[in-house]
């Protein structure tokens, strides 16, 4: 899946958190975007 550079940067930033790998970081990012779209 091709993602925008800003989304890639967020994923990379989340990967620096302890215990967060690349797949978890991507899932967290997509979850945050979905919440934002819902107006939460």
CHARMM-style PDB file with segment names, atoms N, HN, CA, C and O in Angstrom:
ATOM      1  N   UNK     1       0.855  -1.171   0.000  1.00  0.00      PROA
ATOM      2  CA  UNK     1       0.000   0.000   0.000  1.00  0.00      PROA
ATOM      3  C   UNK     1       0.903   1.237   0.000  1.00  0.00      PROA
ATOM      4  O   UNK     1       1.821   1.349   0.813  1.00  0.00      PROA
ATOM      5  N   UNK     2       0.630   2.157  -0.920  1.00  0.00      PROA
ATOM      6  HN  UNK     2      -0.115   2.066  -1.580  1.00  0.00      PROA
ATOM      7  CA  UNK     2       1.400   3.395  -1.027  1.00  0.00      PROA
ATOM      8  C   UNK     2       0.772   4.451  -0.128  1.00  0.00      PROA
ATOM      9  O   UNK     2      -0.406   4.779  -0.271  1.00  0.00      PROA
ATOM     10  N   UNK     3       1.567   4.980   0.802  1.00  0.00      PROA
ATOM     11  HN  UNK     3       2.524   4.713   0.918  1.00  0.00      PROA
ATOM     12  CA  UNK     3       1.089   5.983   1.749  1.00  0.00      PROA
ATOM     13  C   UNK     3       1.806   7.301   1.514  1.00  0.00      PROA
ATOM     14  O   UNK     3       2.909   7.336   0.968  1.00  0.00      PROA
ATOM     15  N   UNK     4       1.168   8.376   1.931  1.00  0.00      PROA
ATOM     16  HN  UNK     4       0.272   8.347   2.374  1.00  0.00      PROA
ATOM     17  CA  UNK     4       1.772   9.700   1.766  1.00  0.00      PROA
ATOM     18  C   UNK     4       2.989   9.839   2.686  1.00  0.00      PROA
ATOM     19  O   UNK     4       3.095   9.139   3.694  1.00  0.00      PROA
ATOM     20  N   UNK     5       3.899  10.739   2.336  1.00  0.00      PROA
ATOM     21  HN  UNK     5       3.814  11.307   1.517  1.00  0.00      PROA
ATOM     22  CA  UNK     5       5.103  10.924   3.167  1.00  0.00      PROA
ATOM     23  C   UNK     5       4.791  11.308   4.614  1.00  0.00      PROA
ATOM     24  O   UNK     5       5.507  10.892   5.524  1.00  0.00      PROA
ATOM     25  N   UNK     6       3.739  12.090   4.841  1.00  0.00      PROA
ATOM     26  HN  UNK     6       3.157  12.428   4.102  1.00  0.00      PROA
ATOM     27  CA  UNK     6       3.414  12.477   6.217  1.00  0.00      PROA
ATOM     28  C   UNK     6       2.921  11.281   7.028  1.00  0.00      PROA
ATOM     29  O   UNK     6       3.222  11.169   8.216  1.00  0.00      PROA
ATOM     30  N   UNK     7       2.174  10.398   6.399  1.00  0.00      PROA
ATOM     31  HN  UNK     7       1.929  10.488   5.434  1.00  0.00      PROA
ATOM     32  CA  UNK     7       1.707   9.190   7.090  1.00  0.00      PROA
ATOM     33  C   UNK     7       2.887   8.267   7.365  1.00  0.00      PROA
ATOM     34  O   UNK     7       2.980   7.677   8.441  1.00  0.00      PROA
ATOM     35  N   UNK     8       3.786   8.141   6.395  1.00  0.00      PROA
ATOM     36  HN  UNK     8       3.710   8.620   5.520  1.00  0.00      PROA
ATOM     37  CA  UNK     8       4.994   7.336   6.599  1.00  0.00      PROA
ATOM     38  C   UNK     8       5.820   7.883   7.765  1.00  0.00      PROA
ATOM     39  O   UNK     8       6.381   7.114   8.545  1.00  0.00      PROA
ATOM     40  N   UNK     9       5.893   9.206   7.883  1.00  0.00      PROA
ATOM     41  HN  UNK     9       5.437   9.831   7.250  1.00  0.00      PROA
ATOM     42  CA  UNK     9       6.651   9.825   8.976  1.00  0.00      PROA
ATOM     43  C   UNK     9       6.008   9.516  10.325  1.00  0.00      PROA
ATOM     44  O   UNK     9       6.714   9.265  11.302  1.00  0.00      PROA
ATOM     45  N   UNK    10       4.682   9.531  10.392  1.00  0.00      PROA
ATOM     46  HN  UNK    10       4.108   9.735   9.599  1.00  0.00      PROA
ATOM     47  CA  UNK    10       3.987   9.197  11.635  1.00  0.00      PROA
ATOM     48  C   UNK    10       4.242   7.741  12.014  1.00  0.00      PROA
ATOM     49  O   UNK    10       4.497   7.434  13.178  1.00  0.00      PROA
ATOM     50  N   UNK    11       4.173   6.850  11.034  1.00  0.00      PROA
ATOM     51  HN  UNK    11       3.966   7.100  10.088  1.00  0.00      PROA
ATOM     52  CA  UNK    11       4.451   5.436  11.290  1.00  0.00      PROA
ATOM     53  C   UNK    11       5.868   5.273  11.822  1.00  0.00      PROA
ATOM     54  O   UNK    11       6.092   4.546  12.790  1.00  0.00      PROA
ATOM     55  N   UNK    12       6.814   5.939  11.199  1.00  0.00      PROA
ATOM     56  HN  UNK    12       6.632   6.530  10.413  1.00  0.00      PROA
ATOM     57  CA  UNK    12       8.211   5.851  11.639  1.00  0.00      PROA
ATOM     58  C   UNK    12       8.372   6.389  13.057  1.00  0.00      PROA
ATOM     59  O   UNK    12       9.119   5.825  13.856  1.00  0.00      PROA
ATOM     60  N   UNK    13       7.676   7.472  13.367  1.00  0.00      PROA
ATOM     61  HN  UNK    13       7.070   7.931  12.717  1.00  0.00      PROA
ATOM     62  CA  UNK    13       7.742   8.027  14.715  1.00  0.00      PROA
ATOM     63  C   UNK    13       7.175   7.080  15.754  1.00  0.00      PROA
ATOM     64  O   UNK    13       7.747   6.927  16.833  1.00  0.00      PROA
ATOM     65  N   UNK    14       6.059   6.446  15.442  1.00  0.00      PROA
ATOM     66  HN  UNK    14       5.594   6.570  14.565  1.00  0.00      PROA
ATOM     67  CA  UNK    14       5.447   5.499  16.378  1.00  0.00      PROA
ATOM     68  C   UNK    14       6.320   4.263  16.580  1.00  0.00      PROA
ATOM     69  O   UNK    14       6.292   3.656  17.651  1.00  0.00      PROA
ATOM     70  N   UNK    15       7.089   3.887  15.572  1.00  0.00      PROA
ATOM     71  HN  UNK    15       7.112   4.380  14.702  1.00  0.00      PROA
ATOM     72  CA  UNK    15       7.962   2.716  15.683  1.00  0.00      PROA
ATOM     73  C   UNK    15       9.045   2.905  16.735  1.00  0.00      PROA
ATOM     74  O   UNK    15       9.612   1.927  17.221  1.00  0.00      PROA
ATOM     75  N   UNK    16       9.335   4.146  17.089  1.00  0.00      PROA
ATOM     76  HN  UNK    16       8.874   4.941  16.694  1.00  0.00      PROA
ATOM     77  CA  UNK    16      10.367   4.398  18.101  1.00  0.00      PROA
ATOM     78  C   UNK    16       9.852   4.170  19.518  1.00  0.00      PROA
ATOM     79  O   UNK    16      10.639   4.153  20.465  1.00  0.00      PROA
ATOM     80  N   UNK    17       8.558   3.996  19.674  1.00  0.00      PROA
ATOM     81  HN  UNK    17       7.919   4.010  18.905  1.00  0.00      PROA
ATOM     82  CA  UNK    17       8.011   3.706  21.000  1.00  0.00      PROA
ATOM     83  C   UNK    17       8.378   2.280  21.398  1.00  0.00      PROA
ATOM     84  O   UNK    17       8.441   1.396  20.544  1.00  0.00      PROA
ATOM     85  N   UNK    18       8.621   2.049  22.686  1.00  0.00      PROA
ATOM     86  HN  UNK    18       8.569   2.767  23.380  1.00  0.00      PROA
ATOM     87  CA  UNK    18       8.973   0.705  23.141  1.00  0.00      PROA
ATOM     88  C   UNK    18       7.864  -0.296  22.832  1.00  0.00      PROA
ATOM     89  O   UNK    18       6.693  -0.046  23.115  1.00  0.00      PROA
ATOM     90  N   UNK    19       8.241  -1.418  22.257  1.00  0.00      PROA
ATOM     91  HN  UNK    19       9.193  -1.621  22.027  1.00  0.00      PROA
ATOM     92  CA  UNK    19       7.307  -2.497  21.990  1.00  0.00      PROA
ATOM     93  C   UNK    19       6.445  -2.313  20.756  1.00  0.00      PROA
ATOM     94  O   UNK    19       5.546  -3.118  20.512  1.00  0.00      PROA
ATOM     95  N   UNK    20       6.695  -1.276  19.971  1.00  0.00      PROA
ATOM     96  HN  UNK    20       7.425  -0.623  20.169  1.00  0.00      PROA
ATOM     97  CA  UNK    20       5.893  -1.021  18.775  1.00  0.00      PROA
ATOM     98  C   UNK    20       6.736  -1.344  17.547  1.00  0.00      PROA
ATOM     99  O   UNK    20       7.772  -0.726  17.299  1.00  0.00      PROA
ATOM    100  N   UNK    21       6.265  -2.330  16.787  1.00  0.00      PROA
ATOM    101  HN  UNK    21       5.424  -2.832  16.989  1.00  0.00      PROA
ATOM    102  CA  UNK    21       6.945  -2.698  15.552  1.00  0.00      PROA
ATOM    103  C   UNK    21       6.302  -2.017  14.361  1.00  0.00      PROA
ATOM    104  O   UNK    21       5.388  -1.210  14.525  1.00  0.00      PROA
ATOM    105  N   UNK    22       6.769  -2.332  13.168  1.00  0.00      PROA
ATOM    106  HN  UNK    22       7.512  -2.988  13.035  1.00  0.00      PROA
ATOM    107  CA  UNK    22       6.256  -1.662  11.973  1.00  0.00      PROA
ATOM    108  C   UNK    22       4.773  -1.910  11.719  1.00  0.00      PROA
ATOM    109  O   UNK    22       4.045  -0.994  11.336  1.00  0.00      PROA
ATOM    110  N   UNK    23       4.329  -3.131  11.930  1.00  0.00      PROA
ATOM    111  HN  UNK    23       4.920  -3.876  12.241  1.00  0.00      PROA
ATOM    112  CA  UNK    23       2.920  -3.441  11.672  1.00  0.00      PROA
ATOM    113  C   UNK    23       2.012  -2.758  12.694  1.00  0.00      PROA
ATOM    114  O   UNK    23       0.964  -2.222  12.335  1.00  0.00      PROA
ATOM    115  N   UNK    24       2.412  -2.778  13.959  1.00  0.00      PROA
ATOM    116  HN  UNK    24       3.263  -3.213  14.250  1.00  0.00      PROA
ATOM    117  CA  UNK    24       1.623  -2.102  14.997  1.00  0.00      PROA
ATOM    118  C   UNK    24       1.573  -0.599  14.758  1.00  0.00      PROA
ATOM    119  O   UNK    24       0.527   0.026  14.935  1.00  0.00      PROA
ATOM    120  N   UNK    25       2.692  -0.022  14.358  1.00  0.00      PROA
ATOM    121  HN  UNK    25       3.542  -0.529  14.214  1.00  0.00      PROA
ATOM    122  CA  UNK    25       2.740   1.416  14.091  1.00  0.00      PROA
ATOM    123  C   UNK    25       1.803   1.779  12.944  1.00  0.00      PROA
ATOM    124  O   UNK    25       1.119   2.801  12.997  1.00  0.00      PROA
ATOM    125  N   UNK    26       1.772   0.947  11.914  1.00  0.00      PROA
ATOM    126  HN  UNK    26       2.328   0.117  11.872  1.00  0.00      PROA
ATOM    127  CA  UNK    26       0.880   1.212  10.784  1.00  0.00      PROA
ATOM    128  C   UNK    26      -0.578   1.097  11.219  1.00  0.00      PROA
ATOM    129  O   UNK    26      -1.405   1.923  10.834  1.00  0.00      PROA
ATOM    130  N   UNK    27      -0.896   0.092  12.009  1.00  0.00      PROA
ATOM    131  HN  UNK    27      -0.224  -0.579  12.322  1.00  0.00      PROA
ATOM    132  CA  UNK    27      -2.275  -0.074  12.487  1.00  0.00      PROA
ATOM    133  C   UNK    27      -2.707   1.103  13.354  1.00  0.00      PROA
ATOM    134  O   UNK    27      -3.829   1.593  13.224  1.00  0.00      PROA
ATOM    135  N   UNK    28      -1.817   1.560  14.239  1.00  0.00      PROA
ATOM    136  HN  UNK    28      -0.905   1.162  14.344  1.00  0.00      PROA
ATOM    137  CA  UNK    28      -2.145   2.712  15.090  1.00  0.00      PROA
ATOM    138  C   UNK    28      -2.385   3.958  14.247  1.00  0.00      PROA
ATOM    139  O   UNK    28      -3.323   4.713  14.502  1.00  0.00      PROA
ATOM    140  N   UNK    29      -1.548   4.173  13.254  1.00  0.00      PROA
ATOM    141  HN  UNK    29      -0.786   3.559  13.046  1.00  0.00      PROA
ATOM    142  CA  UNK    29      -1.697   5.339  12.383  1.00  0.00      PROA
ATOM    143  C   UNK    29      -3.027   5.301  11.651  1.00  0.00      PROA
ATOM    144  O   UNK    29      -3.746   6.300  11.623  1.00  0.00      PROA
ATOM    145  N   UNK    30      -3.362   4.170  11.061  1.00  0.00      PROA
ATOM    146  HN  UNK    30      -2.777   3.359  11.084  1.00  0.00      PROA
ATOM    147  CA  UNK    30      -4.622   4.064  10.326  1.00  0.00      PROA
ATOM    148  C   UNK    30      -5.818   4.212  11.262  1.00  0.00      PROA
ATOM    149  O   UNK    30      -6.847   4.762  10.869  1.00  0.00      PROA
ATOM    150  N   UNK    31      -5.691   3.729  12.493  1.00  0.00      PROA
ATOM    151  HN  UNK    31      -4.855   3.283  12.813  1.00  0.00      PROA
ATOM    152  CA  UNK    31      -6.758   3.896  13.479  1.00  0.00      PROA
ATOM    153  C   UNK    31      -6.950   5.377  13.812  1.00  0.00      PROA
ATOM    154  O   UNK    31      -8.080   5.859  13.879  1.00  0.00      PROA
ATOM    155  N   UNK    32      -5.856   6.088  14.019  1.00  0.00      PROA
ATOM    156  HN  UNK    32      -4.937   5.697  13.965  1.00  0.00      PROA
ATOM    157  CA  UNK    32      -5.952   7.523  14.313  1.00  0.00      PROA
ATOM    158  C   UNK    32      -6.601   8.285  13.160  1.00  0.00      PROA
ATOM    159  O   UNK    32      -7.412   9.182  13.389  1.00  0.00      PROA
ATOM    160  N   UNK    33      -6.255   7.940  11.943  1.00  0.00      PROA
ATOM    161  HN  UNK    33      -5.596   7.211  11.756  1.00  0.00      PROA
ATOM    162  CA  UNK    33      -6.853   8.601  10.779  1.00  0.00      PROA
ATOM    163  C   UNK    33      -8.346   8.306  10.685  1.00  0.00      PROA
ATOM    164  O   UNK    33      -9.137   9.186  10.343  1.00  0.00      PROA
ATOM    165  N   UNK    34      -8.726   7.082  10.985  1.00  0.00      PROA
ATOM    166  HN  UNK    34      -8.084   6.367  11.263  1.00  0.00      PROA
ATOM    167  CA  UNK    34     -10.146   6.708  10.938  1.00  0.00      PROA
ATOM    168  C   UNK    34     -10.929   7.460  12.010  1.00  0.00      PROA
ATOM    169  O   UNK    34     -12.037   7.930  11.751  1.00  0.00      PROA
ATOM    170  N   UNK    35     -10.364   7.578  13.214  1.00  0.00      PROA
ATOM    171  HN  UNK    35      -9.464   7.197  13.425  1.00  0.00      PROA
ATOM    172  CA  UNK    35     -11.035   8.334  14.285  1.00  0.00      PROA
ATOM    173  C   UNK    35     -11.202   9.788  13.900  1.00  0.00      PROA
ATOM    174  O   UNK    35     -12.235  10.397  14.176  1.00  0.00      PROA
ATOM    175  N   UNK    36     -10.182  10.344  13.261  1.00  0.00      PROA
ATOM    176  HN  UNK    36      -9.342   9.849  13.037  1.00  0.00      PROA
ATOM    177  CA  UNK    36     -10.246  11.746  12.839  1.00  0.00      PROA
ATOM    178  C   UNK    36     -11.348  11.941  11.795  1.00  0.00      PROA
ATOM    179  O   UNK    36     -12.048  12.954  11.805  1.00  0.00      PROA
ATOM    180  N   UNK    37     -11.492  10.983  10.912  1.00  0.00      PROA
ATOM    181  HN  UNK    37     -10.923  10.161  10.904  1.00  0.00      PROA
ATOM    182  CA  UNK    37     -12.515  11.078   9.868  1.00  0.00      PROA
ATOM    183  C   UNK    37     -13.916  10.992  10.474  1.00  0.00      PROA
ATOM    184  O   UNK    37     -14.857  11.601   9.964  1.00  0.00      PROA
ATOM    185  N   UNK    38     -14.049  10.235  11.564  1.00  0.00      PROA
ATOM    186  HN  UNK    38     -13.285   9.741  11.978  1.00  0.00      PROA
ATOM    187  CA  UNK    38     -15.344  10.096  12.237  1.00  0.00      PROA
ATOM    188  C   UNK    38     -15.664  11.309  13.102  1.00  0.00      PROA
ATOM    189  O   UNK    38     -16.780  11.434  13.606  1.00  0.00      PROA
ATOM    190  N   UNK    39     -14.704  12.191  13.276  1.00  0.00      PROA
ATOM    191  HN  UNK    39     -13.798  12.089  12.866  1.00  0.00      PROA
ATOM    192  CA  UNK    39     -14.926  13.393  14.073  1.00  0.00      PROA
ATOM    193  C   UNK    39     -14.705  13.200  15.557  1.00  0.00      PROA
ATOM    194  O   UNK    39     -15.180  13.997  16.365  1.00  0.00      PROA
ATOM    195  N   UNK    40     -13.988  12.150  15.924  1.00  0.00      PROA
ATOM    196  HN  UNK    40     -13.602  11.502  15.267  1.00  0.00      PROA
ATOM    197  CA  UNK    40     -13.731  11.886  17.344  1.00  0.00      PROA
ATOM    198  C   UNK    40     -12.585  12.711  17.855  1.00  0.00      PROA
ATOM    199  OT1 UNK    40     -12.231  12.616  19.030  1.00  0.00      PROA
TER     200      UNK     40
END
